Amino acid sequence: MTGKKVASTKTSVKPYNRTEHDGKKSGGTVKIKWVVSFISCTDDMRQTIRGLGLRRMHQVVERQDTPAVRGMIHKVRHLVAVVE
């Protein structure tokens, strides 16, 4: 070794906090509208749309605002719109 000091690689990893990123807290409800057809989408995306409770195009459903529902919305974000 040449005697060079290496900086410590110990860093604290902060867990992802959604409230810091989009300014909204969990809880309450979120309204979801199905706006784009899932023709040519994967079966997994179709099941996600159905899992959100959407049965028809342009239907609006209200779901609890939980991380699981937000994850489902993120997965099919190109097919649905969040109605405020």
PyMOL Python script that loads the backbone (N, CA, C, O; Angstrom):
from pymol import cmd

cmd.read_pdbstr("""\
ATOM      1  N   MET A   1       0.827  -1.182   0.000  1.00  0.00           N
ATOM      2  CA  MET A   1       0.000   0.000   0.000  1.00  0.00           C
ATOM      3  C   MET A   1       0.871   1.246   0.000  1.00  0.00           C
ATOM      4  O   MET A   1       1.994   1.243   0.505  1.00  0.00           O
ATOM      5  N   THR A   2       0.342   2.280  -0.563  1.00  0.00           N
ATOM      6  CA  THR A   2       1.098   3.521  -0.672  1.00  0.00           C
ATOM      7  C   THR A   2       0.832   4.464   0.482  1.00  0.00           C
ATOM      8  O   THR A   2       1.397   5.557   0.534  1.00  0.00           O
ATOM      9  N   GLY A   3      -0.014   4.060   1.399  1.00  0.00           N
ATOM     10  CA  GLY A   3      -0.269   4.897   2.551  1.00  0.00           C
ATOM     11  C   GLY A   3      -1.416   5.874   2.364  1.00  0.00           C
ATOM     12  O   GLY A   3      -1.636   6.736   3.216  1.00  0.00           O
ATOM     13  N   LYS A   4      -2.156   5.755   1.260  1.00  0.00           N
ATOM     14  CA  LYS A   4      -3.286   6.659   1.039  1.00  0.00           C
ATOM     15  C   LYS A   4      -4.439   6.265   1.942  1.00  0.00           C
ATOM     16  O   LYS A   4      -4.711   5.082   2.147  1.00  0.00           O
ATOM     17  N   LYS A   5      -5.094   7.244   2.464  1.00  0.00           N
ATOM     18  CA  LYS A   5      -6.256   6.977   3.299  1.00  0.00           C
ATOM     19  C   LYS A   5      -7.502   6.934   2.428  1.00  0.00           C
ATOM     20  O   LYS A   5      -7.706   7.786   1.562  1.00  0.00           O
ATOM     21  N   VAL A   6      -8.320   5.938   2.670  1.00  0.00           N
ATOM     22  CA  VAL A   6      -9.559   5.783   1.925  1.00  0.00           C
ATOM     23  C   VAL A   6     -10.700   6.262   2.809  1.00  0.00           C
ATOM     24  O   VAL A   6     -10.775   5.916   3.989  1.00  0.00           O
ATOM     25  N   ALA A   7     -11.567   7.043   2.240  1.00  0.00           N
ATOM     26  CA  ALA A   7     -12.711   7.557   2.990  1.00  0.00           C
ATOM     27  C   ALA A   7     -13.617   6.404   3.398  1.00  0.00           C
ATOM     28  O   ALA A   7     -13.754   5.418   2.673  1.00  0.00           O
ATOM     29  N   SER A   8     -14.211   6.537   4.525  1.00  0.00           N
ATOM     30  CA  SER A   8     -15.122   5.514   5.017  1.00  0.00           C
ATOM     31  C   SER A   8     -16.335   5.415   4.096  1.00  0.00           C
ATOM     32  O   SER A   8     -16.881   6.427   3.655  1.00  0.00           O
ATOM     33  N   THR A   9     -16.745   4.188   3.816  1.00  0.00           N
ATOM     34  CA  THR A   9     -17.894   3.987   2.937  1.00  0.00           C
ATOM     35  C   THR A   9     -19.173   3.765   3.720  1.00  0.00           C
ATOM     36  O   THR A   9     -20.213   3.447   3.145  1.00  0.00           O
ATOM     37  N   LYS A  10     -19.097   3.930   5.021  1.00  0.00           N
ATOM     38  CA  LYS A  10     -20.292   3.741   5.832  1.00  0.00           C
ATOM     39  C   LYS A  10     -21.186   4.969   5.701  1.00  0.00           C
ATOM     40  O   LYS A  10     -20.827   6.065   6.130  1.00  0.00           O
ATOM     41  N   THR A  11     -22.327   4.769   5.115  1.00  0.00           N
ATOM     42  CA  THR A  11     -23.301   5.853   5.003  1.00  0.00           C
ATOM     43  C   THR A  11     -24.641   5.332   5.471  1.00  0.00           C
ATOM     44  O   THR A  11     -24.951   4.152   5.307  1.00  0.00           O
ATOM     45  N   SER A  12     -25.414   6.191   6.039  1.00  0.00           N
ATOM     46  CA  SER A  12     -26.741   5.779   6.464  1.00  0.00           C
ATOM     47  C   SER A  12     -27.696   5.944   5.292  1.00  0.00           C
ATOM     48  O   SER A  12     -27.774   7.008   4.677  1.00  0.00           O
ATOM     49  N   VAL A  13     -28.408   4.890   4.999  1.00  0.00           N
ATOM     50  CA  VAL A  13     -29.371   4.920   3.906  1.00  0.00           C
ATOM     51  C   VAL A  13     -30.725   5.260   4.487  1.00  0.00           C
ATOM     52  O   VAL A  13     -31.246   4.551   5.348  1.00  0.00           O
ATOM     53  N   LYS A  14     -31.280   6.334   4.013  1.00  0.00           N
ATOM     54  CA  LYS A  14     -32.573   6.790   4.497  1.00  0.00           C
ATOM     55  C   LYS A  14     -33.668   6.075   3.711  1.00  0.00           C
ATOM     56  O   LYS A  14     -33.617   6.057   2.481  1.00  0.00           O
ATOM     57  N   PRO A  15     -34.662   5.484   4.387  1.00  0.00           N
ATOM     58  CA  PRO A  15     -35.732   4.815   3.652  1.00  0.00           C
ATOM     59  C   PRO A  15     -36.570   5.807   2.848  1.00  0.00           C
ATOM     60  O   PRO A  15     -36.695   6.978   3.208  1.00  0.00           O
ATOM     61  N   TYR A  16     -37.133   5.314   1.764  1.00  0.00           N
ATOM     62  CA  TYR A  16     -37.956   6.153   0.893  1.00  0.00           C
ATOM     63  C   TYR A  16     -39.171   6.636   1.656  1.00  0.00           C
ATOM     64  O   TYR A  16     -39.888   5.840   2.264  1.00  0.00           O
ATOM     65  N   ASN A  17     -39.404   7.932   1.624  1.00  0.00           N
ATOM     66  CA  ASN A  17     -40.554   8.523   2.290  1.00  0.00           C
ATOM     67  C   ASN A  17     -41.357   9.274   1.241  1.00  0.00           C
ATOM     68  O   ASN A  17     -40.912  10.298   0.723  1.00  0.00           O
ATOM     69  N   ARG A  18     -42.529   8.764   0.933  1.00  0.00           N
ATOM     70  CA  ARG A  18     -43.340   9.338  -0.135  1.00  0.00           C
ATOM     71  C   ARG A  18     -43.742  10.775   0.163  1.00  0.00           C
ATOM     72  O   ARG A  18     -43.887  11.573  -0.764  1.00  0.00           O
ATOM     73  N   THR A  19     -43.926  11.123   1.431  1.00  0.00           N
ATOM     74  CA  THR A  19     -44.374  12.479   1.754  1.00  0.00           C
ATOM     75  C   THR A  19     -43.316  13.517   1.415  1.00  0.00           C
ATOM     76  O   THR A  19     -43.646  14.675   1.160  1.00  0.00           O
ATOM     77  N   GLU A  20     -42.050  13.120   1.409  1.00  0.00           N
ATOM     78  CA  GLU A  20     -41.001  14.069   1.052  1.00  0.00           C
ATOM     79  C   GLU A  20     -40.941  14.300  -0.449  1.00  0.00           C
ATOM     80  O   GLU A  20     -40.436  15.329  -0.897  1.00  0.00           O
ATOM     81  N   HIS A  21     -41.447  13.359  -1.227  1.00  0.00           N
ATOM     82  CA  HIS A  21     -41.308  13.445  -2.667  1.00  0.00           C
ATOM     83  C   HIS A  21     -42.517  14.062  -3.366  1.00  0.00           C
ATOM     84  O   HIS A  21     -42.351  14.832  -4.312  1.00  0.00           O
ATOM     85  N   ASP A  22     -43.714  13.742  -2.921  1.00  0.00           N
ATOM     86  CA  ASP A  22     -44.867  14.318  -3.606  1.00  0.00           C
ATOM     87  C   ASP A  22     -45.748  15.167  -2.699  1.00  0.00           C
ATOM     88  O   ASP A  22     -46.777  15.677  -3.145  1.00  0.00           O
ATOM     89  N   GLY A  23     -45.369  15.327  -1.448  1.00  0.00           N
ATOM     90  CA  GLY A  23     -46.071  16.234  -0.561  1.00  0.00           C
ATOM     91  C   GLY A  23     -47.406  15.729  -0.047  1.00  0.00           C
ATOM     92  O   GLY A  23     -48.143  16.480   0.592  1.00  0.00           O
ATOM     93  N   LYS A  24     -47.735  14.466  -0.315  1.00  0.00           N
ATOM     94  CA  LYS A  24     -49.011  13.928   0.138  1.00  0.00           C
ATOM     95  C   LYS A  24     -48.764  12.837   1.164  1.00  0.00           C
ATOM     96  O   LYS A  24     -47.774  12.110   1.085  1.00  0.00           O
ATOM     97  N   LYS A  25     -49.656  12.730   2.111  1.00  0.00           N
ATOM     98  CA  LYS A  25     -49.548  11.700   3.129  1.00  0.00           C
ATOM     99  C   LYS A  25     -50.465  10.542   2.771  1.00  0.00           C
ATOM    100  O   LYS A  25     -51.439  10.706   2.036  1.00  0.00           O
ATOM    101  N   SER A  26     -50.139   9.367   3.300  1.00  0.00           N
ATOM    102  CA  SER A  26     -51.014   8.222   3.111  1.00  0.00           C
ATOM    103  C   SER A  26     -52.293   8.448   3.897  1.00  0.00           C
ATOM    104  O   SER A  26     -52.321   9.234   4.844  1.00  0.00           O
ATOM    105  N   GLY A  27     -53.325   7.773   3.509  1.00  0.00           N
ATOM    106  CA  GLY A  27     -54.598   7.921   4.169  1.00  0.00           C
ATOM    107  C   GLY A  27     -55.571   8.614   3.252  1.00  0.00           C
ATOM    108  O   GLY A  27     -55.177   9.178   2.232  1.00  0.00           O
ATOM    109  N   GLY A  28     -56.827   8.577   3.601  1.00  0.00           N
ATOM    110  CA  GLY A  28     -57.825   9.186   2.745  1.00  0.00           C
ATOM    111  C   GLY A  28     -58.127   8.305   1.551  1.00  0.00           C
ATOM    112  O   GLY A  28     -57.912   7.093   1.585  1.00  0.00           O
ATOM    113  N   THR A  29     -58.622   8.921   0.505  1.00  0.00           N
ATOM    114  CA  THR A  29     -58.982   8.166  -0.690  1.00  0.00           C
ATOM    115  C   THR A  29     -58.387   8.822  -1.923  1.00  0.00           C
ATOM    116  O   THR A  29     -57.984   9.985  -1.907  1.00  0.00           O
ATOM    117  N   VAL A  30     -58.345   8.042  -2.988  1.00  0.00           N
ATOM    118  CA  VAL A  30     -57.860   8.528  -4.270  1.00  0.00           C
ATOM    119  C   VAL A  30     -58.845   8.058  -5.337  1.00  0.00           C
ATOM    120  O   VAL A  30     -59.288   6.909  -5.317  1.00  0.00           O
ATOM    121  N   LYS A  31     -59.186   8.949  -6.268  1.00  0.00           N
ATOM    122  CA  LYS A  31     -60.090   8.600  -7.360  1.00  0.00           C
ATOM    123  C   LYS A  31     -59.258   8.283  -8.596  1.00  0.00           C
ATOM    124  O   LYS A  31     -58.371   9.048  -8.975  1.00  0.00           O
ATOM    125  N   ILE A  32     -59.556   7.145  -9.218  1.00  0.00           N
ATOM    126  CA  ILE A  32     -58.799   6.668 -10.369  1.00  0.00           C
ATOM    127  C   ILE A  32     -59.747   6.531 -11.547  1.00  0.00           C
ATOM    128  O   ILE A  32     -60.837   5.975 -11.413  1.00  0.00           O
ATOM    129  N   LYS A  33     -59.330   7.038 -12.706  1.00  0.00           N
ATOM    130  CA  LYS A  33     -60.139   6.942 -13.918  1.00  0.00           C
ATOM    131  C   LYS A  33     -59.345   6.186 -14.976  1.00  0.00           C
ATOM    132  O   LYS A  33     -58.174   6.484 -15.213  1.00  0.00           O
ATOM    133  N   TRP A  34     -59.987   5.207 -15.611  1.00  0.00           N
ATOM    134  CA  TRP A  34     -59.359   4.428 -16.673  1.00  0.00           C
ATOM    135  C   TRP A  34     -59.561   5.191 -17.973  1.00  0.00           C
ATOM    136  O   TRP A  34     -60.699   5.357 -18.414  1.00  0.00           O
ATOM    137  N   VAL A  35     -58.467   5.666 -18.608  1.00  0.00           N
ATOM    138  CA  VAL A  35     -58.591   6.543 -19.766  1.00  0.00           C
ATOM    139  C   VAL A  35     -58.049   5.957 -21.064  1.00  0.00           C
ATOM    140  O   VAL A  35     -58.438   6.420 -22.137  1.00  0.00           O
ATOM    141  N   VAL A  36     -57.163   4.951 -21.015  1.00  0.00           N
ATOM    142  CA  VAL A  36     -56.572   4.384 -22.225  1.00  0.00           C
ATOM    143  C   VAL A  36     -56.807   2.878 -22.224  1.00  0.00           C
ATOM    144  O   VAL A  36     -56.635   2.223 -21.196  1.00  0.00           O
ATOM    145  N   SER A  37     -57.198   2.328 -23.364  1.00  0.00           N
ATOM    146  CA  SER A  37     -57.457   0.903 -23.486  1.00  0.00           C
ATOM    147  C   SER A  37     -56.201   0.085 -23.232  1.00  0.00           C
ATOM    148  O   SER A  37     -55.091   0.542 -23.502  1.00  0.00           O
ATOM    149  N   PHE A  38     -56.376  -1.126 -22.714  1.00  0.00           N
ATOM    150  CA  PHE A  38     -55.211  -1.976 -22.484  1.00  0.00           C
ATOM    151  C   PHE A  38     -54.986  -2.984 -23.602  1.00  0.00           C
ATOM    152  O   PHE A  38     -54.377  -4.030 -23.377  1.00  0.00           O
ATOM    153  N   ILE A  39     -55.468  -2.684 -24.799  1.00  0.00           N
ATOM    154  CA  ILE A  39     -55.149  -3.508 -25.961  1.00  0.00           C
ATOM    155  C   ILE A  39     -53.638  -3.454 -26.159  1.00  0.00           C
ATOM    156  O   ILE A  39     -53.038  -2.382 -26.082  1.00  0.00           O
ATOM    157  N   SER A  40     -53.047  -4.561 -26.405  1.00  0.00           N
ATOM    158  CA  SER A  40     -51.599  -4.768 -26.595  1.00  0.00           C
ATOM    159  C   SER A  40     -50.797  -4.571 -25.310  1.00  0.00           C
ATOM    160  O   SER A  40     -49.579  -4.403 -25.372  1.00  0.00           O
ATOM    161  N   CYS A  41     -51.447  -4.589 -24.156  1.00  0.00           N
ATOM    162  CA  CYS A  41     -50.728  -4.554 -22.889  1.00  0.00           C
ATOM    163  C   CYS A  41     -50.536  -5.982 -22.385  1.00  0.00           C
ATOM    164  O   CYS A  41     -51.205  -6.909 -22.842  1.00  0.00           O
ATOM    165  N   THR A  42     -49.636  -6.143 -21.461  1.00  0.00           N
ATOM    166  CA  THR A  42     -49.377  -7.469 -20.916  1.00  0.00           C
ATOM    167  C   THR A  42     -50.532  -7.908 -20.015  1.00  0.00           C
ATOM    168  O   THR A  42     -51.330  -7.093 -19.551  1.00  0.00           O
ATOM    169  N   ASP A  43     -50.594  -9.208 -19.785  1.00  0.00           N
ATOM    170  CA  ASP A  43     -51.644  -9.751 -18.931  1.00  0.00           C
ATOM    171  C   ASP A  43     -51.509  -9.212 -17.508  1.00  0.00           C
ATOM    172  O   ASP A  43     -52.508  -9.031 -16.812  1.00  0.00           O
ATOM    173  N   ASP A  44     -50.293  -8.960 -17.082  1.00  0.00           N
ATOM    174  CA  ASP A  44     -50.051  -8.421 -15.749  1.00  0.00           C
ATOM    175  C   ASP A  44     -50.687  -7.042 -15.592  1.00  0.00           C
ATOM    176  O   ASP A  44     -51.251  -6.732 -14.542  1.00  0.00           O
ATOM    177  N   MET A  45     -50.598  -6.215 -16.633  1.00  0.00           N
ATOM    178  CA  MET A  45     -51.221  -4.884 -16.590  1.00  0.00           C
ATOM    179  C   MET A  45     -52.738  -4.997 -16.586  1.00  0.00           C
ATOM    180  O   MET A  45     -53.420  -4.235 -15.901  1.00  0.00           O
ATOM    181  N   ARG A  46     -53.267  -5.946 -17.349  1.00  0.00           N
ATOM    182  CA  ARG A  46     -54.718  -6.167 -17.354  1.00  0.00           C
ATOM    183  C   ARG A  46     -55.203  -6.548 -15.963  1.00  0.00           C
ATOM    184  O   ARG A  46     -56.226  -6.049 -15.496  1.00  0.00           O
ATOM    185  N   GLN A  47     -54.467  -7.432 -15.306  1.00  0.00           N
ATOM    186  CA  GLN A  47     -54.848  -7.854 -13.964  1.00  0.00           C
ATOM    187  C   GLN A  47     -54.743  -6.704 -12.969  1.00  0.00           C
ATOM    188  O   GLN A  47     -55.528  -6.629 -12.023  1.00  0.00           O
ATOM    189  N   THR A  48     -53.795  -5.821 -13.169  1.00  0.00           N
ATOM    190  CA  THR A  48     -53.659  -4.660 -12.287  1.00  0.00           C
ATOM    191  C   THR A  48     -54.846  -3.721 -12.445  1.00  0.00           C
ATOM    192  O   THR A  48     -55.376  -3.214 -11.456  1.00  0.00           O
ATOM    193  N   ILE A  49     -55.267  -3.485 -13.692  1.00  0.00           N
ATOM    194  CA  ILE A  49     -56.458  -2.652 -13.942  1.00  0.00           C
ATOM    195  C   ILE A  49     -57.670  -3.266 -13.255  1.00  0.00           C
ATOM    196  O   ILE A  49     -58.438  -2.567 -12.594  1.00  0.00           O
ATOM    197  N   ARG A  50     -57.836  -4.574 -13.414  1.00  0.00           N
ATOM    198  CA  ARG A  50     -58.966  -5.259 -12.774  1.00  0.00           C
ATOM    199  C   ARG A  50     -58.839  -5.220 -11.252  1.00  0.00           C
ATOM    200  O   ARG A  50     -59.838  -5.093 -10.543  1.00  0.00           O
ATOM    201  N   GLY A  51     -57.613  -5.329 -10.759  1.00  0.00           N
ATOM    202  CA  GLY A  51     -57.384  -5.285  -9.319  1.00  0.00           C
ATOM    203  C   GLY A  51     -57.720  -3.939  -8.706  1.00  0.00           C
ATOM    204  O   GLY A  51     -58.076  -3.857  -7.531  1.00  0.00           O
ATOM    205  N   LEU A  52     -57.608  -2.889  -9.499  1.00  0.00           N
ATOM    206  CA  LEU A  52     -58.010  -1.562  -9.026  1.00  0.00           C
ATOM    207  C   LEU A  52     -59.527  -1.411  -9.002  1.00  0.00           C
ATOM    208  O   LEU A  52     -60.048  -0.431  -8.471  1.00  0.00           O
ATOM    209  N   GLY A  53     -60.230  -2.377  -9.573  1.00  0.00           N
ATOM    210  CA  GLY A  53     -61.688  -2.324  -9.577  1.00  0.00           C
ATOM    211  C   GLY A  53     -62.268  -1.674 -10.807  1.00  0.00           C
ATOM    212  O   GLY A  53     -63.462  -1.376 -10.842  1.00  0.00           O
ATOM    213  N   LEU A  54     -61.452  -1.446 -11.818  1.00  0.00           N
ATOM    214  CA  LEU A  54     -61.932  -0.808 -13.046  1.00  0.00           C
ATOM    215  C   LEU A  54     -62.452  -1.884 -13.992  1.00  0.00           C
ATOM    216  O   LEU A  54     -61.752  -2.856 -14.275  1.00  0.00           O
ATOM    217  N   ARG A  55     -63.673  -1.715 -14.479  1.00  0.00           N
ATOM    218  CA  ARG A  55     -64.299  -2.693 -15.368  1.00  0.00           C
ATOM    219  C   ARG A  55     -64.571  -2.131 -16.756  1.00  0.00           C
ATOM    220  O   ARG A  55     -64.611  -2.884 -17.729  1.00  0.00           O
ATOM    221  N   ARG A  56     -64.759  -0.817 -16.862  1.00  0.00           N
ATOM    222  CA  ARG A  56     -65.090  -0.189 -18.148  1.00  0.00           C
ATOM    223  C   ARG A  56     -64.209   1.036 -18.356  1.00  0.00           C
ATOM    224  O   ARG A  56     -63.748   1.664 -17.403  1.00  0.00           O
ATOM    225  N   MET A  57     -63.990   1.355 -19.610  1.00  0.00           N
ATOM    226  CA  MET A  57     -63.250   2.575 -19.945  1.00  0.00           C
ATOM    227  C   MET A  57     -63.997   3.790 -19.392  1.00  0.00           C
ATOM    228  O   MET A  57     -65.227   3.798 -19.359  1.00  0.00           O
ATOM    229  N   HIS A  58     -63.279   4.786 -18.971  1.00  0.00           N
ATOM    230  CA  HIS A  58     -63.799   6.053 -18.441  1.00  0.00           C
ATOM    231  C   HIS A  58     -64.570   5.887 -17.140  1.00  0.00           C
ATOM    232  O   HIS A  58     -65.283   6.797 -16.717  1.00  0.00           O
ATOM    233  N   GLN A  59     -64.432   4.741 -16.510  1.00  0.00           N
ATOM    234  CA  GLN A  59     -65.038   4.517 -15.208  1.00  0.00           C
ATOM    235  C   GLN A  59     -64.144   5.146 -14.140  1.00  0.00           C
ATOM    236  O   GLN A  59     -62.919   5.109 -14.249  1.00  0.00           O
ATOM    237  N   VAL A  60     -64.756   5.718 -13.118  1.00  0.00           N
ATOM    238  CA  VAL A  60     -64.016   6.307 -12.002  1.00  0.00           C
ATOM    239  C   VAL A  60     -64.325   5.498 -10.753  1.00  0.00           C
ATOM    240  O   VAL A  60     -65.488   5.264 -10.428  1.00  0.00           O
ATOM    241  N   VAL A  61     -63.274   5.072 -10.054  1.00  0.00           N
ATOM    242  CA  VAL A  61     -63.445   4.351  -8.796  1.00  0.00           C
ATOM    243  C   VAL A  61     -62.689   5.098  -7.704  1.00  0.00           C
ATOM    244  O   VAL A  61     -61.727   5.818  -7.975  1.00  0.00           O
ATOM    245  N   GLU A  62     -63.134   4.917  -6.484  1.00  0.00           N
ATOM    246  CA  GLU A  62     -62.485   5.549  -5.344  1.00  0.00           C
ATOM    247  C   GLU A  62     -61.901   4.453  -4.468  1.00  0.00           C
ATOM    248  O   GLU A  62     -62.616   3.544  -4.045  1.00  0.00           O
ATOM    249  N   ARG A  63     -60.613   4.536  -4.197  1.00  0.00           N
ATOM    250  CA  ARG A  63     -59.901   3.534  -3.413  1.00  0.00           C
ATOM    251  C   ARG A  63     -59.180   4.212  -2.254  1.00  0.00           C
ATOM    252  O   ARG A  63     -58.913   5.413  -2.291  1.00  0.00           O
ATOM    253  N   GLN A  64     -58.871   3.431  -1.230  1.00  0.00           N
ATOM    254  CA  GLN A  64     -58.078   3.939  -0.117  1.00  0.00           C
ATOM    255  C   GLN A  64     -56.694   4.316  -0.626  1.00  0.00           C
ATOM    256  O   GLN A  64     -56.120   3.605  -1.451  1.00  0.00           O
ATOM    257  N   ASP A  65     -56.163   5.413  -0.147  1.00  0.00           N
ATOM    258  CA  ASP A  65     -54.842   5.880  -0.563  1.00  0.00           C
ATOM    259  C   ASP A  65     -53.783   5.170   0.275  1.00  0.00           C
ATOM    260  O   ASP A  65     -53.338   5.681   1.302  1.00  0.00           O
ATOM    261  N   THR A  66     -53.387   3.979  -0.183  1.00  0.00           N
ATOM    262  CA  THR A  66     -52.379   3.183   0.503  1.00  0.00           C
ATOM    263  C   THR A  66     -51.181   2.996  -0.415  1.00  0.00           C
ATOM    264  O   THR A  66     -51.294   3.201  -1.623  1.00  0.00           O
ATOM    265  N   PRO A  67     -50.050   2.616   0.131  1.00  0.00           N
ATOM    266  CA  PRO A  67     -48.884   2.361  -0.725  1.00  0.00           C
ATOM    267  C   PRO A  67     -49.135   1.269  -1.765  1.00  0.00           C
ATOM    268  O   PRO A  67     -48.591   1.331  -2.867  1.00  0.00           O
ATOM    269  N   ALA A  68     -49.953   0.273  -1.427  1.00  0.00           N
ATOM    270  CA  ALA A  68     -50.252  -0.798  -2.381  1.00  0.00           C
ATOM    271  C   ALA A  68     -51.030  -0.264  -3.578  1.00  0.00           C
ATOM    272  O   ALA A  68     -50.724  -0.599  -4.722  1.00  0.00           O
ATOM    273  N   VAL A  69     -52.028   0.559  -3.315  1.00  0.00           N
ATOM    274  CA  VAL A  69     -52.826   1.138  -4.399  1.00  0.00           C
ATOM    275  C   VAL A  69     -51.974   2.105  -5.210  1.00  0.00           C
ATOM    276  O   VAL A  69     -52.073   2.135  -6.437  1.00  0.00           O
ATOM    277  N   ARG A  70     -51.139   2.896  -4.543  1.00  0.00           N
ATOM    278  CA  ARG A  70     -50.256   3.816  -5.266  1.00  0.00           C
ATOM    279  C   ARG A  70     -49.290   3.040  -6.166  1.00  0.00           C
ATOM    280  O   ARG A  70     -48.967   3.493  -7.264  1.00  0.00           O
ATOM    281  N   GLY A  71     -48.831   1.883  -5.707  1.00  0.00           N
ATOM    282  CA  GLY A  71     -47.959   1.055  -6.529  1.00  0.00           C
ATOM    283  C   GLY A  71     -48.666   0.510  -7.746  1.00  0.00           C
ATOM    284  O   GLY A  71     -48.079   0.427  -8.825  1.00  0.00           O
ATOM    285  N   MET A  72     -49.936   0.135  -7.583  1.00  0.00           N
ATOM    286  CA  MET A  72     -50.722  -0.355  -8.717  1.00  0.00           C
ATOM    287  C   MET A  72     -50.948   0.765  -9.726  1.00  0.00           C
ATOM    288  O   MET A  72     -50.860   0.545 -10.934  1.00  0.00           O
ATOM    289  N   ILE A  73     -51.238   1.958  -9.234  1.00  0.00           N
ATOM    290  CA  ILE A  73     -51.425   3.107 -10.123  1.00  0.00           C
ATOM    291  C   ILE A  73     -50.133   3.387 -10.877  1.00  0.00           C
ATOM    292  O   ILE A  73     -50.158   3.678 -12.073  1.00  0.00           O
ATOM    293  N   HIS A  74     -49.010   3.302 -10.185  1.00  0.00           N
ATOM    294  CA  HIS A  74     -47.719   3.560 -10.836  1.00  0.00           C
ATOM    295  C   HIS A  74     -47.439   2.542 -11.937  1.00  0.00           C
ATOM    296  O   HIS A  74     -46.853   2.875 -12.967  1.00  0.00           O
ATOM    297  N   LYS A  75     -47.858   1.313 -11.714  1.00  0.00           N
ATOM    298  CA  LYS A  75     -47.600   0.254 -12.695  1.00  0.00           C
ATOM    299  C   LYS A  75     -48.359   0.492 -13.998  1.00  0.00           C
ATOM    300  O   LYS A  75     -47.855   0.168 -15.073  1.00  0.00           O
ATOM    301  N   VAL A  76     -49.555   1.048 -13.913  1.00  0.00           N
ATOM    302  CA  VAL A  76     -50.373   1.288 -15.113  1.00  0.00           C
ATOM    303  C   VAL A  76     -50.617   2.784 -15.300  1.00  0.00           C
ATOM    304  O   VAL A  76     -51.685   3.190 -15.758  1.00  0.00           O
ATOM    305  N   ARG A  77     -49.632   3.596 -14.948  1.00  0.00           N
ATOM    306  CA  ARG A  77     -49.786   5.058 -14.992  1.00  0.00           C
ATOM    307  C   ARG A  77     -50.059   5.589 -16.384  1.00  0.00           C
ATOM    308  O   ARG A  77     -50.590   6.690 -16.525  1.00  0.00           O
ATOM    309  N   HIS A  78     -49.707   4.832 -17.426  1.00  0.00           N
ATOM    310  CA  HIS A  78     -49.965   5.267 -18.796  1.00  0.00           C
ATOM    311  C   HIS A  78     -51.384   4.925 -19.241  1.00  0.00           C
ATOM    312  O   HIS A  78     -51.799   5.320 -20.330  1.00  0.00           O
ATOM    313  N   LEU A  79     -52.138   4.189 -18.408  1.00  0.00           N
ATOM    314  CA  LEU A  79     -53.501   3.790 -18.751  1.00  0.00           C
ATOM    315  C   LEU A  79     -54.559   4.484 -17.903  1.00  0.00           C
ATOM    316  O   LEU A  79     -55.724   4.539 -18.296  1.00  0.00           O
ATOM    317  N   VAL A  80     -54.173   5.012 -16.756  1.00  0.00           N
ATOM    318  CA  VAL A  80     -55.140   5.602 -15.828  1.00  0.00           C
ATOM    319  C   VAL A  80     -54.769   7.045 -15.518  1.00  0.00           C
ATOM    320  O   VAL A  80     -53.656   7.495 -15.790  1.00  0.00           O
ATOM    321  N   ALA A  81     -55.731   7.754 -14.944  1.00  0.00           N
ATOM    322  CA  ALA A  81     -55.504   9.120 -14.476  1.00  0.00           C
ATOM    323  C   ALA A  81     -56.034   9.217 -13.056  1.00  0.00           C
ATOM    324  O   ALA A  81     -57.060   8.624 -12.725  1.00  0.00           O
ATOM    325  N   VAL A  82     -55.335   9.961 -12.228  1.00  0.00           N
ATOM    326  CA  VAL A  82     -55.792  10.204 -10.864  1.00  0.00           C
ATOM    327  C   VAL A  82     -56.616  11.476 -10.887  1.00  0.00           C
ATOM    328  O   VAL A  82     -56.121  12.544 -11.248  1.00  0.00           O
ATOM    329  N   VAL A  83     -57.878  11.356 -10.500  1.00  0.00           N
ATOM    330  CA  VAL A  83     -58.805  12.486 -10.503  1.00  0.00           C
ATOM    331  C   VAL A  83     -58.787  13.091  -9.112  1.00  0.00           C
ATOM    332  O   VAL A  83     -59.051  12.395  -8.131  1.00  0.00           O
ATOM    333  N   GLU A  84     -58.485  14.359  -9.015  1.00  0.00           N
ATOM    334  CA  GLU A  84     -58.428  15.032  -7.708  1.00  0.00           C
ATOM    335  C   GLU A  84     -59.735  15.708  -7.411  1.00  0.00           C
ATOM    336  O   GLU A  84     -59.885  16.328  -6.357  1.00  0.00           O
TER     337      GLU A  84
END
""", "prot")
cmd.dss("prot")
cmd.show_as("cartoon", "prot")
cmd.util.cbc("prot")
cmd.orient("prot")
